[in-house]
Amino acid sequence: MEFLIGIIIVAFIIGLLSRNKGDNFLDTLGSGCGTIVLIIVIIAIALFIFSKK
């Protein structure tokens, strides 16, 4: 349970960096989650590309 709350807090903090004026909590949280997913996908692709030698 603490892990899930930690992920929500991190997503909210990341969403605060990219929020638009007038966004509500769920918009901010959604943009933070989208950013986290994008970072994970980029890391996975980079690991896949650089592991093939």
Beta strands, then each sheet from edge to edge (+ up, - down):
end
